[in-house]
Amino acid sequence: MILKKRVVITGLGIVAPNGVGLDAFTNAIKNGNSGIKHNPELERLQFSCQIAGTPLISEEVKRNYFSELELRNFNSTGILYGVIAGLDAWKDAGLDIENNENPDWNSGTIFGTGTSGIEKFREAIYKIDDFQTRRLGSTVVAQTMGSGISAYLGGKLGLGNQVTTNSSACTTGTESLLMGFERIQQGKAKRMLVGSTSDSGPYIWGGFDAMRVCTFKHNKSPEKGSRPMSETASGFVPGSGAGALVIEELESALARGVRIYAEILGGNVNSGGQRGGGTMTSPNSVAVQKCIMDAMADANINSTEIDVINGHLTATSKDALEIENWTKALNRKGTNFPYINSLKSMIGHGLSASGSMECVASILQIYNDFIFPTINCEDLNKEIKTLISSDRIPQQFIKKSINVIAKASFGFGDVNGCVIFKKF
Amino acid sequence: MNKEEIIEKLKPIVAPFVKNEVAFANLTDKTDFITDLNINSANLVDIVLDIEEAFEIEIDNESMEKMLNIENTIAIIQTKLEEK
């Protein structure tokens, strides 16, 4: 058996509703700052949920990442967020953006999304239906193809290894990281830019609003709207953004002499097959528990080594079930349960971007020795309180050295992903 | 519209897509969009759309295929203007 390569994280990039860039985001999550705001467009369109999490990107910032030509007829927020996060992560890893004749054969990207350029798609559809197909111009395909984000990043960075986009609903970001991790482990790449992005706006969120899975009770109190693990949780708040991580073979990182944020010990992705309790929209708990247990086995750790869990925890009725699944998979409960938190309390549910934004938040906690608070759960869910001790859910910033974090994401289609990060 | 007038009107349309500024500064009617100005071939359709708008003409697919250099482009624009 060939010894698997060790894989570490050397770069991070984040475009989140409560902070764009690592410094702003780190401060925001330490302080429990909400990025959820009233959204006038959702109100105009008579959505049930009229609040959302959208990153703020100025025109000036855009121009640091895109040329004037690229911004001509550009209308894809997902690609915008993904490119900013991705290029930031690349620079954060101490890597240059070179314009060589040959691409960098050792570096690739797996950068996920749910859909791409949905506003651009809408524009194109209106033109096509108006017999104006010939007037679409050249920009529709690159912005609306699923792999648009990885294609943009691959071109900007000159990546010569695998350049692709994965898509597995709300598991997408965690899955992209694990796919890149395995590629490096197998020796097929030295370095992978992994992460995920999600468009913002009514056309991406409308379907969820129609399913009544978003909260409609906080249109006048946006910052209180996203309430994971709260007794008064009433559905998720739609969000958007992008998270990006440069992951790298340990030897390569050491040879470059760069900062190592943390090590990826292992992980697992699986599916409940929409069998047992699983459906298109509900998780099969057996599969969720198996995913977590298999991730620990892959990482070769015991559940007692887990200090903190960064949960999926969306603020729907499923939060208690998720906690129950963690207690069973870890065989730990009550006061013996690890700390657990939910980034969604501050930024809402970033859908395909959620997993990668939460991975970035997890790594920041390991590297900077803190646990960020979960806001809006002052009235803890009663069922959750019977499973784990209340003090396991920090509602204030905690300064603490953390050795191991487990991060999980679950998505429509009954898909699961769990990754184990360790301090390096 | 004479050749010079058309070239003056073409320049700002082509400018955003140009990757070789030296060739653009020394533009002649033999200048080729792709080989001289290094314009991405996918962008030629964008240039044609902008020309249609600026000159208020419509350029059919057959004509568009020939619009690879300044000389042909001028000829096609003149033909279309005359047809108006």
Contacts between the chains, C-beta under 8 A, distances in Angstrom:
chain1	res1	chain2	res2	distance
A	68	B	16	6.4
A	69	B	16	5.3
A	69	B	17	6.4
A	69	B	43	8.0
A	72	B	16	6.5
A	72	B	46	7.6
A	73	B	46	8.0
A	135	B	49	6.0
A	137	B	45	6.3
A	137	B	46	5.0
A	137	B	49	5.8
A	138	B	42	4.5
A	138	B	43	5.7
A	138	B	45	5.1
A	138	B	46	5.2
A	139	B	46	7.6
